[in-house]
Amino acid sequence: MKGTLPALMVCVFGVTTGEFVLAGILPGVAADLDVSIPAAGLLVTAYALGMIVGGPLLTAITAGRPRKPLVLALLLVAIAGNLISALAPGYGVLFAARIVTALVTATFFANAIVIAISAAPAGRQASTVAKLAFGMNLAMILGAPLGTWIGDAFGWRATFLAITLTCTAGLLLVARLVPAESWISAVGPGVSRAEIYDSMRARGSALAELRVLRGREVQLAIGITAVANVGLLMVFTYLAPLLTDVGSFTAEAVAPMLLVYGLGATVGNLAGGWLADRALLATQLGALTLLVALFLAWWLSSGTTLTAVLVFATGAVGFSVIPGMQARVMTTAAQAPTLAIAVNASAYQVAAAFAGWLGGRVIAGPGLRTIYLAAALTTVLGIGLSTVAWLRERSVVPVNS
């Protein structure tokens, strides 16, 4: 069981890099396929839509299946999707390949988490999930910059080929190191195979708990995720052209800047969790307000030596709100937190899809630099929703002086 977590971390790193790396190779994709930057940005929207649709649907269809064979099958689809992306003869094929890859991503993550927990020693389940999630952080810190560097040196197709090889290595590690029946221990010892399947099918019928989503506080918490993250995701999606065309950076500088962004995101994620434990909504409001200020600073100072600082700060502040958003959803949906978190993840992908589309419309209209102002405006909407949630909470929970 010792090799289970490292094997899954390699898979998570590869799959997640495939999601994040497009931000760094966007100009190369657009130039090579002879499409506009906004059209290339829609590839981010395609991936997000694939996750929104594929996550709930595929997870429901595969409920009760043995997890190791399922994970291997999902990885095969991801490998095929990235390989087709590398070999795509045109924009349409690449667009379809991104959707196919995204369809299996959410279901893969869900099953990987269950396998990791089942393999964890007693009392260390939470830290195990945190280690698995570090594969995602590593994809942003290392995967996206490295993929961008590969794209700059050998072309964007080489980036997708490298991701294909990484996912293939992960698949071989899972096949070799993850025990075939490791998923059974997640249910409990002394349980028959039939009882395991019945238990998993019962958990898969979470649709019966959809009534929890009718709660106003749950809807508001999920709505904040969908709205407040649009600005950050818009800037991240078009970060490469913003740096090269607005900020006058060279294409070679994009990879180091993505590394700086990823380091900021990691720091912000850890700090945001610590702060949210102490004052959740206050932290969220403060961070979103600071994020608006950062977007305005980008707009005013594009092309200056402050850019590296702004890149780090934007990653840190933007990702500092995510732990609190997740905690808020779990708090407001205590009766069905797993279902609510799944819907909240879809809401985040809705934000990503809308960010890619809206950013493209802004570029086609007032121009690339206006992305910063559009990001600030959408973040203000998130502040408005967060303020409503804060006021509703204060009206229900007395404040002790």
N, C-alpha and C positions, 0 to 999 in steps of 0.2 A: 504493500500500500504506500510505501515511502515515495515511490516515483510518480504517484498519481498527480499530486499538485504541480510539480515542475512540468510534467507533460501537458497538463491543461493550461498552465501559464504560457507555454510556447504557443499553443493554439490561440489563446485569447490575444496575445501580442500580435500574431499574424493577422487574424481576422480584423482586429480593431485598427491596425495600421492601414489596412485596406480601406477603412472608412475615413480616417483622418488625413491620409496622404494627399488626397486630391487637391486640398487647399494649396499645397506647395507646387504641384505640377500643372495647375490649371492653365497658365499661359501656354505651356508646351503642348498640351492636349488641344487647345483651341487653334494654335498655329498649324499643327500637323494635320488636323482633320478639317482645316479651313472653315471653322465656325467662329462665331463671336464669343467673347468672354461671357456674356450673359447666357448663351446657349450651353457653353461648357459648364457654367454654374448650375444649370438644370440637372446635371449628373448627380449633384448633391441632393437635389430634390427627389430624383428618381430613387436614390438609395434610401432616403428617409421614408418615402412612400412604400417601398418594398418592406421595410421593417414594420411600418404601421399595419400593413395588411398581413404580412407573413407571420409576425409574432403571435397574435391571438389565434389566427386560423390554423397555422401549422402546429402550434402547441396543443390545441384542442384535438386535432386529427391524430397526433402521435401520443396522446395521453395513454399511459399504461404500457408503453413499449419498453423493452429492456434498454437501459440507457447507453451502455457502451456501444452496441451496434448502431443505435440511433445517432449518437455523437459522431461515429465514424462515417455514417451516411451523410450527415449534415456537412461534415468537413469535406467530403468528396464533392459535394455541390459547390461549396465555397472555393475549393481548388479549381474546379471547372470554370466557375464564374470569373475568377481572377485570370486564369489562363486565356479564356476567350477575350477578356479585356485587353490583355497584352497583344493578342493577335487580331483584334478587331479591325476589319478593313475600312470601316466608316463609322460615323457618329451613331447611326441607328443601332448597329450591333453592339457598340460600347454601351449605349443607353440601356439596351435590353440585358446585357451582361451584368450591369450594376444592379438592376432590379432583381435578377435571379440570385445574385450573391446576397443581397439584403434580405431576401425572403427567409433564408435559413438562419440569419444572424441571431435574432432574439431567442429563437428556440434553442440554438446551440448554447448561448449563454445560460439560459435557465437550467438546462440539463447539466452543464458543466458545474454550476454551483451546487446542484444536488449531489453529484458524484464527489465533489470536493468535500462537502459536509459529511457525506457517508464515510469517507476515508479518514476524517479528522479524529484525533484522540478526543476522549470525552472532555467536555468543558472548553474545547478550543475551536468550536465551530465558527464563532464570529471572527477570530483572528485568521482562520483559514480563508474565509470569504474575503477578508481584507487583502490577504496575500494574492488571491486570485484577481481581485480588482486592480492590484498593482500592475498586472499585465496590461491593463487598459492605460494606466498612467504612463507606463513605460513606452507604450505605442505612441503617445503624444510627445514624450520627452525625447525618445530615441528613434522610434519608428518613422514618424513623419519627417523629421529632419534628414534621417539617413535615406529615406525613400526619395526625398526632394533632391538630395545630392546625387543619388543614382540617376534620377531623371535628368538633371543638368549635365551629367557626365556622359550618359549613354542613351538618353532619350526616355520619355515617359513610359514607353512600353517595357523597358527594362525594369522599371519600378514595379509594375504589376507582375512581371516574371519573378522578381525577387520575393514578392509577397506570396506567389504561388509556391515557390520552393520552401518558404518558411512554414506555410500551412501544411505542406506535404511532410516536412520534418515533424511537425506537431502530430499529424495523423499517425505516422510510424511510431512515435513515442507513446501515443495513447494505445495503439494496438499492442505494443510490447509491454508497457508498464502498468496500465490500468487493468485490475482484475476483472474478469468477465462478469462476475456477480457482485461487484463492489456496490452497486446501486441498491442491493437488497438490504444492506445494513442501515440504510436511511429509514427503513420502515420499522425494523426491530428484530431481535433474535427470536428464533423459535416460531416463525411465521411461515405458513405454507406459501408456495408460489401462487396458488389461486387467491389466497387472502391478500397477497401483495398486489396482484393485479386489481382486485376489488378495491383495495385501499387507494391505489393510484387513480383508478377511474373515479372514485368518490371525490378525490381532490381535484380531478380534472373537470368536475361538474360545477366549477365555481360560478358558472352563469346563473346558478340559482341564487347567488348572493349579490346579483346586480342591483338589488334594491338599495344597497349601501351607497351606490353612486347617485341616488336621488337626494342625498343630504346636501343642503346648501353649502356647508363648510367644506365638504369633500369636493364639490364642484368648483368652489372658489379656489381651493388649494391647487387643483389640477389646472384650472384656468390660468393661474399665476405662472405655472411652469410653461404653459403653451405660449403665453404672451411675453413674459419678462425675459425669456432667453432669445427672442428673435434678433434683437440688436447685436448681442454678442456673437451669435452664430452667423449673422450677415457679415460682420467684419472678418470673422475667421474664414468663412468661405472664400471671400475675395481678398484675403490678406496678401497673397503673392502679387496680384496686379496693383493693389494699393501701395505696396512697398516699392515696386519697380516703376510704375507709371506716375504715381502721385508723389511718392517719397524719394524718387530718383536713386533707388538702390539698384545694384546689379543683380542679375538673376542668381549669381553665386551666393549672395548675401541672404537669400530667402531661407535656406536651410538653417543657418545659425540663428536667424530670427525665430523660426519655428521652435528651435531648441529653447530659446529664451522664453517664449510663450508657454511651452510645456512645463518648464521649471516653475514659472509663475503659477500655472494652473495647479501644480502639485502642492505648492506652498499654500495657495488659497484654499484648496480643498481641505487640507488638514486644519488650517486656522479657522475656516468657516465652520467646520464641525464642532470645534472647541467653543467658539463664540455662540453658535446656535444652541448649544446645551444650556447656556446661561441666559440668553435673551433672543429667542428664535426670530420673531417678527421684527424686533428692533434691529437685529443684525441684518436681516434681509432688506429692510428699508434703507438702512445706512449704506449697505453695499451697492444697492441699485442706484442710489443717489450719486454715490462716488463714481459709478460706472458711467452715468450720464456726463459727469464732469470730465472724465477721461476721453469720452468720444468727442466732446467739444474741444478738448486740448489737442486731440489728433487733427481735427479740422483746422484749427488755428496754426498748428506748428508742423504740418506735414513737411518732411524733407529736412528737418533739423536734427541736431545731435541728440535731441530728447527722445527720438523714436525708439531706441532700444529700451529705455526706461518705460515708455508708454506701452510697449509690447509686453514687458514683464508685468507691469501693473494691471493691464487689461486682463491678462490670463489669470492673475491672482484674484482680483476683485470679482471677475466674472464667475469663476469657479467656486468662490467662497459662498455663494448663495445656494449651490446645489445640495449640499448636505441638509441644510435647513428646509429646503423645499421638499425633499424626500421625507424628512422627519415630520413635517407638517401634514403631509398626506397620510402617513401612518397614524398620526395622532387623531386626525379627524375621521379616519375610517378604521377604528379599532376592531370592528366586528369582521372586517374582511381586508386586512392590510395587504395581503399578497395580491389580491385582485386589484386593489387601488394602486399599488405600486406599478403593476403591469400597465394599467391605463395611464398612469403618470409618465411611464417610459414612452408610451405612444404619443402623449402630449408633447414630450420633448422632441420627438421626431417630427411631429406636426410643425413645431417651431422651426426645425431645421429645413423642412421642405418649403415652408413659407419664406424663410430667410433667403434661400437660394433663388426663389422666384422673384421676390420683392427686390432683392439686390440687382437682379438682372434688369428689371423695369427701371430702377433708378439710374443704372449705368446707361441704358438706352435713352433715357430722358435727360435730366439735368446733368448727368455725368458721374464719373467714378468717385470723385472726391465727396460728392453729396451723400455717399454711403454713410459717412460718419454722422451727418445730421439725421438721416433716416433711422440709424441705429439709436441715436439719442432719443428721438421721438417715440419709437416703439418701447424703449426702456421706461420712458415716462408713463406709458400706459400700464406697464407692469408695476410701477410705483403706485399708481392709482388703485389697482386691484389689491396690492399689499396693504395699502392704507385702509381700504374697506375691511379686509380681514383683521387688521389690528384693532380697528374701532369695534368690530363685532365681538372680538375676543374680550375687549375691555368692558363691553356692555354686559357680558355674561359672567366673566370671572372678576370678582372684586379685587381692587388693587389695595394691598395693605400698605399703609404709610409707616 
